[in-house]
Amino acid sequence: MSDASLGGAAPSQPKKSSLLVQDARTKKRNAAESRFKVYGMAAVVTGILALVLLLASILSNGLSAFQQTYVTLEIELLEEKLDKSGARDLAVMRKVSTFGYAPLIATAMGKKLEENGIAIEGLSTKDAGAIISKDAPAQLRNFVLANPEVVGTTQTFELLANGRIDGYLKGRVTMETAALDKNVSPEQLLLTDALQELGTLEKRFNWSFFTNPDASGQRPEAAGLGVAILGSLYMMLVVLCLALPIGVAASIYLEEFAPKNRLTDLIEVNISNLAAVPSIVFGILGLAIFINFAGLPQSAPIVGGLVLTLMTLPTIIISTRASLKSVPPSIRDAALGIGASKMQSVFHHVLPLAAPGILTGTIIGLAQALGETAPLLLIGMVAFVREYPAGPPEGFFDPASALPVQVYNWTQRSDPAFVERASGAIIVLLVFLLIMNAIAILLRRRFERRW
């Protein structure tokens, strides 16, 4: 007898579903996935926009640092001013300081204005000569001491214009701001326009930005990156010669030869922790060990290189171990199977296959070290350095600066021209970093093997 005949209700049948029709749960999951994709894309776009804005800000402020304003003048090198004895004795000529050369520049400027009929009301000859950089007398003096036979003749010189005049041609200084500035006057800006029309004053590419040393706060137009570039190069040589062999050797031992026990576990944990330690801690360590204890000189590339080596080692060790792990175990087994020793299998087979990753990690570690500032500040590389360090190995112990520290120094100065110089130095630093990262990518693609 059926349930229906007994008066009972018929059991409910399960609702049939189709793979072609989305139910509520499927729609909810798909909607969540779509939202996640939108969030991810928004994060990527935000990051790209922030990077573009950062680069645009740096380029807009710093590209003008690669151009500089020069004034061409014919200067009479009077014998009665520079060498009264007429003997051309360098010992006597060196006694004439830059103050003795400054009037010659003002006289040449006055003569130039008179010859071309340029007269600006309220502008004296001294003020007209003041549009020339304060570095110009030193330039004249160095030229005369290097060529004493030119005394008594008239020579053509291309001299730097001062920072305010240079800023006027770059749009940083206006007539309104000049009226409120004690370092420049509207009359001098009118003279600048006249000399530019005459062709005596012009902007050109500033090669000296890459070769000149730093300059005082009164001569921003003469400041350059020469000492900083050389100091960074010396430090990178120290890091490369120390961090690469030590880091690779430590990685090979830990990954291929070291027994797996508590000691090696402790070492691995400490290496991972050192990779996350703030860089300024390494600066404190370098100050305590290399300067206070070992007695090495402050502001020397050797100390900066040692500090950056300590900071870079964990990065190189971690990347090298990852490269060694990526080599298939079958390579090791095959080498051992045909009679190779453990060392032969590692150095003849595993290490060459891991070389692209090792080189990539090393270059990235060097790029990171190149941009570090905090540890270098603590070891005295923030000092004002004008003299170039000597060649290696003596130059490793001479005072020097570094690119990121030079940027820091210039941003601390009040003259707006130094802000322009700092942005230009950032561009140079970014170019170096891009080149190093491009080399890492090329090396990986050139030597990488796929299994």
KABEL-V46347 format. One record per pair of residues at least 24 apart in sequence whose C-alpha atoms are under 8 Angstrom apart, sorted by the first residue. I is the first residue (numbers start at 0). GAP is how many residues later the second one is. D is the distance in whole Angstrom. If there is no record, write none. Layout:
BEGIN
i:gap:d
I:GAP:D
I:GAP:D
END
This chain:
BEGIN
i:gap:d
57:365:6
57:366:8
57:368:8
57:369:7
58:364:7
58:365:8
58:368:7
60:358:8
60:359:6
60:362:6
60:363:8
61:358:5
61:359:7
61:360:7
61:361:4
61:362:4
61:363:8
61:364:8
61:365:7
62:360:8
62:361:6
63:106:7
63:356:7
63:360:8
64:141:7
64:144:8
64:355:6
64:356:6
64:358:8
64:359:5
65:139:6
65:140:5
65:141:7
65:143:7
65:358:7
66:136:6
66:137:5
66:138:4
66:139:5
67:92:8
67:98:7
67:135:5
67:136:6
67:137:6
67:138:5
67:153:8
68:91:6
68:92:6
68:96:8
68:97:5
68:100:8
68:132:7
68:133:6
68:134:4
68:135:7
69:88:6
69:89:5
69:90:5
69:91:5
69:131:6
69:132:6
69:133:6
69:134:8
70:61:7
70:87:6
70:88:5
70:89:6
70:90:6
70:129:6
70:130:4
70:131:7
71:84:7
71:85:6
71:86:4
71:87:6
71:128:5
71:129:6
72:35:7
72:36:7
72:39:8
72:83:6
72:84:6
72:85:7
72:86:8
72:127:7
73:34:6
73:80:6
73:81:6
73:82:4
73:83:6
74:29:7
74:30:7
74:32:8
74:33:5
74:79:5
74:80:6
74:81:6
74:82:7
75:28:7
75:32:7
75:76:7
75:77:6
75:78:4
75:79:6
76:27:7
76:73:7
76:74:5
76:75:5
76:76:6
76:77:6
76:78:7
77:26:8
77:73:6
77:74:5
77:75:7
78:72:6
78:73:5
81:69:7
82:68:8
87:60:6
87:61:7
89:55:7
89:58:8
92:52:7
93:51:7
96:44:8
97:39:5
97:40:6
97:43:7
98:38:7
100:36:5
100:37:8
100:39:7
100:40:7
101:34:8
101:35:5
104:24:6
104:32:8
105:24:8
117:76:7
119:67:7
119:70:8
119:71:7
120:66:8
121:65:7
122:64:6
122:65:7
126:61:7
127:60:7
127:63:7
129:32:8
130:30:6
130:31:6
130:34:7
130:57:7
131:27:7
131:28:6
131:29:4
131:30:5
132:26:7
132:27:5
132:28:5
132:29:4
132:30:7
132:86:7
132:88:7
132:89:8
133:28:7
133:84:8
133:85:6
134:25:8
134:84:7
134:87:7
135:24:7
159:61:7
159:62:8
160:60:8
161:57:7
161:58:8
161:59:6
162:56:7
162:57:6
162:58:5
162:254:6
163:253:8
164:24:7
164:27:7
165:55:8
166:250:7
168:34:8
212:172:7
212:173:5
212:174:7
212:175:8
213:170:7
213:171:7
213:172:6
214:171:7
216:196:7
216:198:7
219:195:8
219:197:6
219:198:6
220:196:7
222:198:8
224:178:7
224:181:8
224:200:7
225:162:8
226:158:7
226:159:7
226:160:7
226:161:6
226:162:7
226:173:6
226:174:6
226:175:8
227:172:7
227:173:5
227:174:4
227:175:5
227:178:7
228:172:8
228:173:6
228:174:6
229:158:8
229:159:8
229:170:8
229:172:8
230:70:6
230:158:8
230:169:5
230:170:5
230:171:5
230:172:8
231:69:8
231:138:7
231:169:7
231:170:5
231:171:6
233:67:6
233:68:8
233:71:8
233:161:8
233:162:7
234:66:5
234:67:7
234:69:6
234:70:4
234:73:8
235:69:7
235:130:7
235:133:8
235:134:7
236:68:8
237:64:7
237:67:5
237:68:7
237:71:8
238:66:5
238:67:7
238:69:7
238:70:5
238:73:8
238:127:7
239:126:7
241:67:7
242:66:5
242:67:8
242:69:7
242:70:6
242:73:8
243:69:8
243:72:7
243:118:7
245:67:8
246:66:6
246:67:8
246:69:6
246:70:5
246:73:8
247:68:7
247:69:6
247:72:6
247:110:8
249:67:7
250:66:5
250:67:8
250:69:6
250:70:5
251:69:7
251:72:8
254:66:6
254:69:7
254:70:8
255:90:8
270:43:6
270:46:8
270:47:8
271:42:7
271:46:8
273:37:8
273:40:6
274:36:8
274:39:5
274:40:6
278:32:7
278:93:8
278:95:7
278:96:6
279:94:5
279:95:5
279:98:8
280:94:7
281:25:6
281:26:8
281:28:7
281:29:6
281:93:6
282:24:6
282:91:7
282:92:4
282:93:6
282:94:8
282:95:6
282:96:7
283:91:7
283:94:7
285:89:8
285:93:7
286:91:7
286:92:6
290:88:8
296:100:7
296:101:8
296:102:8
297:81:6
297:82:5
297:83:7
297:101:7
298:80:6
298:81:5
298:82:4
298:83:7
298:84:7
298:99:8
298:100:5
298:101:6
298:102:7
299:81:7
299:96:6
299:97:5
299:98:5
299:99:5
299:100:6
300:94:8
300:95:5
300:96:6
300:97:7
300:98:7
300:99:7
300:100:8
301:94:5
301:95:6
302:76:7
303:71:8
303:72:6
303:75:7
303:77:8
306:68:7
307:61:6
307:67:8
310:58:8
311:53:6
311:54:7
311:56:8
311:57:7
314:46:7
314:47:8
314:50:6
315:42:7
315:45:6
315:46:6
315:49:6
318:38:7
318:39:7
318:42:5
319:34:8
319:37:7
319:38:5
319:41:7
322:31:5
322:32:8
322:34:5
322:35:6
323:26:7
323:27:7
323:30:6
325:28:8
326:26:7
326:27:7
352:95:8
352:96:7
354:92:8
355:87:6
355:88:5
355:89:8
355:91:6
355:92:6
356:87:7
358:81:7
358:84:7
358:85:8
359:80:5
359:81:7
359:83:7
359:84:7
360:79:8
362:73:6
362:74:7
362:76:8
362:77:6
363:72:7
363:73:7
363:76:7
366:66:6
366:69:7
366:70:8
369:33:8
369:34:8
369:63:8
370:32:8
370:33:6
370:58:8
371:32:7
372:31:6
372:32:6
375:29:7
376:28:7
380:24:7
381:24:8
381:27:7
402:26:7
403:25:8
END
